[in-house]
Amino acid sequence: MENKKELGELMIAISDIGGRIVASKTDREAIRKLVADAICHRRQAIVYNLARQFFGGFLADARLLVGGLGEGNVEWIGITSLSQLRTIVGGRFQILKQRWISAGFPIREHRGDTKFAGHINQHEWANLAAWLRTRGFKARLCEEGSDNLFEIGKL
């Protein structure tokens, strides 16, 4: 309550001349203290709102990147192996293999199936999805328990 009274008195003491606020040195120090106290009091809410605005843009971009929005009537093709993906999208094998491994997808060794641990590197997955987008496809991860690692659809 005391802060509100001080703020009211300070607002009366401050005058606006030509767009610049003029106040005495003690008034400016008191205003700084009041603002600092208000920020400390509301710090958690301020940080939460800034984080929500900052990361909200990233999440929206990521959803668009991997094709989570606007699926419409896209025919999704399940991808179970690197060779299947290369057959569908084409491209240089080495580049595709590097992106595949970086994203955390398994490679079959000696024609035997490897168990997929399900540990996807989200940053590298986004890079693979972006590369697929340049090839004319959008991609989305499959849910656990699915036989497919992910699905792709023609743009």
C-alpha atoms as an extended CHARMM CRD file, in Angstrom:
* protein
*
       155  EXT
         1         1  MET       CA              0.0000000000        0.0000000000        0.0000000000  PROA      1               0.0000000000
         2         2  GLU       CA              2.8660000000        2.3250000000        0.8320000000  PROA      2               0.0000000000
         3         3  ASN       CA              4.3640000000        1.7590000000       -2.6510000000  PROA      3               0.0000000000
         4         4  LYS       CA              1.1260000000        2.8950000000       -4.2920000000  PROA      4               0.0000000000
         5         5  LYS       CA              1.0760000000        6.0420000000       -2.2120000000  PROA      5               0.0000000000
         6         6  GLU       CA              4.7250000000        6.7790000000       -3.0780000000  PROA      6               0.0000000000
         7         7  LEU       CA              4.0570000000        6.1200000000       -6.7520000000  PROA      7               0.0000000000
         8         8  GLY       CA              1.0710000000        8.4880000000       -6.7080000000  PROA      8               0.0000000000
         9         9  GLU       CA              3.1460000000       11.2270000000       -5.1340000000  PROA      9               0.0000000000
        10        10  LEU       CA              5.9370000000       10.6640000000       -7.6630000000  PROA      10              0.0000000000
        11        11  MET       CA              3.5490000000       10.7910000000      -10.5880000000  PROA      11              0.0000000000
        12        12  ILE       CA              2.3670000000       14.2050000000       -9.3920000000  PROA      12              0.0000000000
        13        13  ALA       CA              5.9910000000       15.3500000000       -9.0350000000  PROA      13              0.0000000000
        14        14  ILE       CA              6.9300000000       14.2720000000      -12.5790000000  PROA      14              0.0000000000
        15        15  SER       CA              6.0460000000       16.6190000000      -15.3930000000  PROA      15              0.0000000000
        16        16  ASP       CA              6.1650000000       15.9910000000      -19.1250000000  PROA      16              0.0000000000
        17        17  ILE       CA              7.9640000000       18.7270000000      -21.0360000000  PROA      17              0.0000000000
        18        18  GLY       CA              8.4560000000       18.2890000000      -24.7930000000  PROA      18              0.0000000000
        19        19  GLY       CA              8.1320000000       14.5080000000      -24.6630000000  PROA      19              0.0000000000
        20        20  ARG       CA             10.8700000000       14.1010000000      -22.0160000000  PROA      20              0.0000000000
        21        21  ILE       CA             10.0600000000       13.2200000000      -18.4410000000  PROA      21              0.0000000000
        22        22  VAL       CA             11.7580000000       15.5380000000      -15.9980000000  PROA      22              0.0000000000
        23        23  ALA       CA             12.0750000000       14.5560000000      -12.3500000000  PROA      23              0.0000000000
        24        24  SER       CA             14.4260000000       15.3150000000       -9.5250000000  PROA      24              0.0000000000
        25        25  LYS       CA             17.2990000000       12.9700000000       -8.7360000000  PROA      25              0.0000000000
        26        26  THR       CA             15.5540000000       11.5970000000       -5.6530000000  PROA      26              0.0000000000
        27        27  ASP       CA             12.3540000000       11.0200000000       -7.6490000000  PROA      27              0.0000000000
        28        28  ARG       CA             14.2600000000        9.0870000000      -10.3380000000  PROA      28              0.0000000000
        29        29  GLU       CA             15.9170000000        6.9170000000       -7.6990000000  PROA      29              0.0000000000
        30        30  ALA       CA             12.5610000000        6.2640000000       -6.0600000000  PROA      30              0.0000000000
        31        31  ILE       CA             11.0420000000        5.3100000000       -9.4510000000  PROA      31              0.0000000000
        32        32  ARG       CA             13.9520000000        2.9440000000      -10.1610000000  PROA      32              0.0000000000
        33        33  LYS       CA             13.4180000000        1.3190000000       -6.7420000000  PROA      33              0.0000000000
        34        34  LEU       CA              9.6800000000        0.9290000000       -7.3310000000  PROA      34              0.0000000000
        35        35  VAL       CA             10.2460000000       -0.5920000000      -10.7970000000  PROA      35              0.0000000000
        36        36  ALA       CA             12.9330000000       -2.9360000000       -9.4360000000  PROA      36              0.0000000000
        37        37  ASP       CA             10.6060000000       -4.0320000000       -6.6160000000  PROA      37              0.0000000000
        38        38  ALA       CA              7.7630000000       -4.6140000000       -9.0840000000  PROA      38              0.0000000000
        39        39  ILE       CA             10.0110000000       -6.6870000000      -11.3620000000  PROA      39              0.0000000000
        40        40  CYS       CA             11.2710000000       -8.7740000000       -8.4240000000  PROA      40              0.0000000000
        41        41  HSD       CA              7.7010000000       -9.3240000000       -7.2440000000  PROA      41              0.0000000000
        42        42  ARG       CA              6.4570000000      -10.3590000000      -10.7220000000  PROA      42              0.0000000000
        43        43  ARG       CA              9.6690000000      -12.0770000000      -11.8920000000  PROA      43              0.0000000000
        44        44  GLN       CA              8.1920000000      -15.5430000000      -12.3200000000  PROA      44              0.0000000000
        45        45  ALA       CA              5.2530000000      -14.2720000000      -14.3860000000  PROA      45              0.0000000000
        46        46  ILE       CA              7.5390000000      -12.0970000000      -16.5200000000  PROA      46              0.0000000000
        47        47  VAL       CA              9.9340000000      -14.9950000000      -17.2160000000  PROA      47              0.0000000000
        48        48  TYR       CA              7.0430000000      -17.3350000000      -17.9980000000  PROA      48              0.0000000000
        49        49  ASN       CA              5.4670000000      -14.9160000000      -20.4960000000  PROA      49              0.0000000000
        50        50  LEU       CA              8.7830000000      -14.1680000000      -22.1960000000  PROA      50              0.0000000000
        51        51  ALA       CA              9.5910000000      -17.8840000000      -22.4810000000  PROA      51              0.0000000000
        52        52  ARG       CA              6.1200000000      -18.6500000000      -23.8480000000  PROA      52              0.0000000000
        53        53  GLN       CA              6.4560000000      -15.9510000000      -26.5180000000  PROA      53              0.0000000000
        54        54  PHE       CA             10.0220000000      -16.9480000000      -27.3730000000  PROA      54              0.0000000000
        55        55  PHE       CA              9.4850000000      -20.7020000000      -27.6200000000  PROA      55              0.0000000000
        56        56  GLY       CA              5.9740000000      -20.4320000000      -29.0560000000  PROA      56              0.0000000000
        57        57  GLY       CA              7.4290000000      -19.1580000000      -32.3180000000  PROA      57              0.0000000000
        58        58  PHE       CA              9.8960000000      -22.0590000000      -32.4560000000  PROA      58              0.0000000000
        59        59  LEU       CA              7.2000000000      -24.6290000000      -31.8250000000  PROA      59              0.0000000000
        60        60  ALA       CA              4.9720000000      -23.2060000000      -34.5500000000  PROA      60              0.0000000000
        61        61  ASP       CA              7.8930000000      -23.2300000000      -36.9960000000  PROA      61              0.0000000000
        62        62  ALA       CA              8.7690000000      -26.8070000000      -36.0590000000  PROA      62              0.0000000000
        63        63  ARG       CA              5.1910000000      -27.9760000000      -36.5840000000  PROA      63              0.0000000000
        64        64  LEU       CA              5.1230000000      -26.4130000000      -40.0300000000  PROA      64              0.0000000000
        65        65  LEU       CA              8.5600000000      -27.8180000000      -40.8200000000  PROA      65              0.0000000000
        66        66  VAL       CA              7.6530000000      -31.4160000000      -40.1170000000  PROA      66              0.0000000000
        67        67  GLY       CA              4.2120000000      -31.1260000000      -41.6620000000  PROA      67              0.0000000000
        68        68  GLY       CA              2.0920000000      -31.3770000000      -38.5440000000  PROA      68              0.0000000000
        69        69  LEU       CA             -0.3640000000      -28.7780000000      -39.8420000000  PROA      69              0.0000000000
        70        70  GLY       CA             -2.4320000000      -28.7840000000      -42.9810000000  PROA      70              0.0000000000
        71        71  GLU       CA             -2.2640000000      -32.5280000000      -43.5860000000  PROA      71              0.0000000000
        72        72  GLY       CA             -5.4380000000      -32.4240000000      -45.6330000000  PROA      72              0.0000000000
        73        73  ASN       CA             -5.7110000000      -35.4230000000      -47.9160000000  PROA      73              0.0000000000
        74        74  VAL       CA             -2.0250000000      -36.3460000000      -48.0110000000  PROA      74              0.0000000000
        75        75  GLU       CA             -1.2860000000      -40.0060000000      -48.5950000000  PROA      75              0.0000000000
        76        76  TRP       CA              1.2430000000      -40.9580000000      -45.9270000000  PROA      76              0.0000000000
        77        77  ILE       CA              3.8200000000      -43.6480000000      -46.6790000000  PROA      77              0.0000000000
        78        78  GLY       CA              5.3380000000      -45.5140000000      -43.7310000000  PROA      78              0.0000000000
        79        79  ILE       CA              9.1420000000      -45.6190000000      -43.6670000000  PROA      79              0.0000000000
        80        80  THR       CA             10.8140000000      -48.6140000000      -42.0360000000  PROA      80              0.0000000000
        81        81  SER       CA             14.3440000000      -48.4250000000      -43.4410000000  PROA      81              0.0000000000
        82        82  LEU       CA             16.9080000000      -46.1550000000      -45.0160000000  PROA      82              0.0000000000
        83        83  SER       CA             16.7740000000      -48.0240000000      -48.3160000000  PROA      83              0.0000000000
        84        84  GLN       CA             12.9940000000      -47.5940000000      -48.5110000000  PROA      84              0.0000000000
        85        85  LEU       CA             13.3440000000      -43.8710000000      -47.9160000000  PROA      85              0.0000000000
        86        86  ARG       CA             16.0340000000      -43.5440000000      -50.5960000000  PROA      86              0.0000000000
        87        87  THR       CA             13.8880000000      -45.4660000000      -53.0830000000  PROA      87              0.0000000000
        88        88  ILE       CA             11.0180000000      -43.0350000000      -52.5750000000  PROA      88              0.0000000000
        89        89  VAL       CA             12.7830000000      -39.6690000000      -52.2870000000  PROA      89              0.0000000000
        90        90  GLY       CA             16.0280000000      -40.2960000000      -54.1800000000  PROA      90              0.0000000000
        91        91  GLY       CA             19.1310000000      -38.2460000000      -53.5220000000  PROA      91              0.0000000000
        92        92  ARG       CA             22.7260000000      -39.1200000000      -52.7600000000  PROA      92              0.0000000000
        93        93  PHE       CA             22.9780000000      -42.1220000000      -50.4850000000  PROA      93              0.0000000000
        94        94  GLN       CA             25.8500000000      -40.8150000000      -48.3170000000  PROA      94              0.0000000000
        95        95  ILE       CA             24.0850000000      -37.5330000000      -47.5290000000  PROA      95              0.0000000000
        96        96  LEU       CA             20.8380000000      -39.3040000000      -46.7340000000  PROA      96              0.0000000000
        97        97  LYS       CA             22.6500000000      -41.9140000000      -44.6110000000  PROA      97              0.0000000000
        98        98  GLN       CA             24.4250000000      -39.2170000000      -42.5760000000  PROA      98              0.0000000000
        99        99  ARG       CA             21.1290000000      -37.4410000000      -41.8820000000  PROA      99              0.0000000000
       100       100  TRP       CA             19.4300000000      -40.7480000000      -41.0520000000  PROA      100             0.0000000000
       101       101  ILE       CA             22.0850000000      -41.7770000000      -38.5210000000  PROA      101             0.0000000000
       102       102  SER       CA             22.3450000000      -38.2580000000      -37.0260000000  PROA      102             0.0000000000
       103       103  ALA       CA             18.5970000000      -38.2670000000      -36.3850000000  PROA      103             0.0000000000
       104       104  GLY       CA             19.0140000000      -41.4930000000      -34.4010000000  PROA      104             0.0000000000
       105       105  PHE       CA             17.3850000000      -44.0070000000      -36.7260000000  PROA      105             0.0000000000
       106       106  PRO       CA             18.8190000000      -47.5630000000      -36.8430000000  PROA      106             0.0000000000
       107       107  ILE       CA             20.8120000000      -49.0860000000      -39.6780000000  PROA      107             0.0000000000
       108       108  ARG       CA             20.3030000000      -52.7480000000      -40.5400000000  PROA      108             0.0000000000
       109       109  GLU       CA             23.4920000000      -54.7420000000      -40.3000000000  PROA      109             0.0000000000
       110       110  HSD       CA             24.0750000000      -57.8340000000      -42.4580000000  PROA      110             0.0000000000
       111       111  ARG       CA             20.4030000000      -58.1080000000      -43.4440000000  PROA      111             0.0000000000
       112       112  GLY       CA             19.3240000000      -58.5740000000      -39.8480000000  PROA      112             0.0000000000
       113       113  ASP       CA             16.7880000000      -56.3560000000      -38.2060000000  PROA      113             0.0000000000
       114       114  THR       CA             18.0490000000      -54.1130000000      -35.4440000000  PROA      114             0.0000000000
       115       115  LYS       CA             15.7940000000      -53.1490000000      -32.5860000000  PROA      115             0.0000000000
       116       116  PHE       CA             14.9820000000      -49.4590000000      -32.5270000000  PROA      116             0.0000000000
       117       117  ALA       CA             15.5940000000      -47.9290000000      -29.1130000000  PROA      117             0.0000000000
       118       118  GLY       CA             13.3790000000      -44.9510000000      -29.9400000000  PROA      118             0.0000000000
       119       119  HSD       CA             15.8890000000      -42.2370000000      -29.0880000000  PROA      119             0.0000000000
       120       120  ILE       CA             15.4150000000      -39.5210000000      -31.6930000000  PROA      120             0.0000000000
       121       121  ASN       CA             17.6950000000      -36.4870000000      -31.8230000000  PROA      121             0.0000000000
       122       122  GLN       CA             15.0170000000      -33.8220000000      -32.2930000000  PROA      122             0.0000000000
       123       123  HSD       CA             17.3750000000      -31.2280000000      -33.7780000000  PROA      123             0.0000000000
       124       124  GLU       CA             18.7260000000      -33.6660000000      -36.3670000000  PROA      124             0.0000000000
       125       125  TRP       CA             15.2230000000      -35.0030000000      -37.0430000000  PROA      125             0.0000000000
       126       126  ALA       CA             14.1870000000      -31.4330000000      -37.8750000000  PROA      126             0.0000000000
       127       127  ASN       CA             17.1740000000      -31.2160000000      -40.2700000000  PROA      127             0.0000000000
       128       128  LEU       CA             16.1600000000      -34.4880000000      -41.9620000000  PROA      128             0.0000000000
       129       129  ALA       CA             12.5420000000      -33.2870000000      -42.2260000000  PROA      129             0.0000000000
       130       130  ALA       CA             13.7460000000      -29.9870000000      -43.7320000000  PROA      130             0.0000000000
       131       131  TRP       CA             15.8430000000      -31.8590000000      -46.2860000000  PROA      131             0.0000000000
       132       132  LEU       CA             12.8420000000      -34.0400000000      -47.1690000000  PROA      132             0.0000000000
       133       133  ARG       CA             10.8260000000      -30.8330000000      -47.6340000000  PROA      133             0.0000000000
       134       134  THR       CA             13.3700000000      -29.6410000000      -50.2150000000  PROA      134             0.0000000000
       135       135  ARG       CA             12.7970000000      -32.9530000000      -52.0210000000  PROA      135             0.0000000000
       136       136  GLY       CA              9.0160000000      -32.3420000000      -52.1070000000  PROA      136             0.0000000000
       137       137  PHE       CA              7.9410000000      -34.3770000000      -49.0860000000  PROA      137             0.0000000000
       138       138  LYS       CA              6.7350000000      -33.6460000000      -45.5940000000  PROA      138             0.0000000000
       139       139  ALA       CA              7.4520000000      -35.9620000000      -42.6920000000  PROA      139             0.0000000000
       140       140  ARG       CA              6.0210000000      -36.8510000000      -39.3090000000  PROA      140             0.0000000000
       141       141  LEU       CA              7.1610000000      -39.2470000000      -36.6050000000  PROA      141             0.0000000000
       142       142  CYS       CA              5.0640000000      -42.3160000000      -35.8240000000  PROA      142             0.0000000000
       143       143  GLU       CA              3.8040000000      -43.2140000000      -32.4020000000  PROA      143             0.0000000000
       144       144  GLU       CA              5.5130000000      -45.8520000000      -30.2770000000  PROA      144             0.0000000000
       145       145  GLY       CA              4.5070000000      -49.3740000000      -31.1350000000  PROA      145             0.0000000000
       146       146  SER       CA              4.1820000000      -48.6410000000      -34.8450000000  PROA      146             0.0000000000
       147       147  ASP       CA              6.1380000000      -50.7590000000      -37.3290000000  PROA      147             0.0000000000
       148       148  ASN       CA              7.1630000000      -47.5600000000      -39.1210000000  PROA      148             0.0000000000
       149       149  LEU       CA              9.8570000000      -45.1810000000      -37.8830000000  PROA      149             0.0000000000
       150       150  PHE       CA              8.1400000000      -42.2130000000      -39.5070000000  PROA      150             0.0000000000
       151       151  GLU       CA              5.8650000000      -41.3650000000      -42.4090000000  PROA      151             0.0000000000
       152       152  ILE       CA              6.3310000000      -39.1300000000      -45.4260000000  PROA      152             0.0000000000
       153       153  GLY       CA              3.7850000000      -37.5590000000      -47.7420000000  PROA      153             0.0000000000
       154       154  LYS       CA              4.0600000000      -35.7260000000      -51.0460000000  PROA      154             0.0000000000
       155       155  LEU       CA              3.6290000000      -31.9590000000      -50.7630000000  PROA      155             0.0000000000
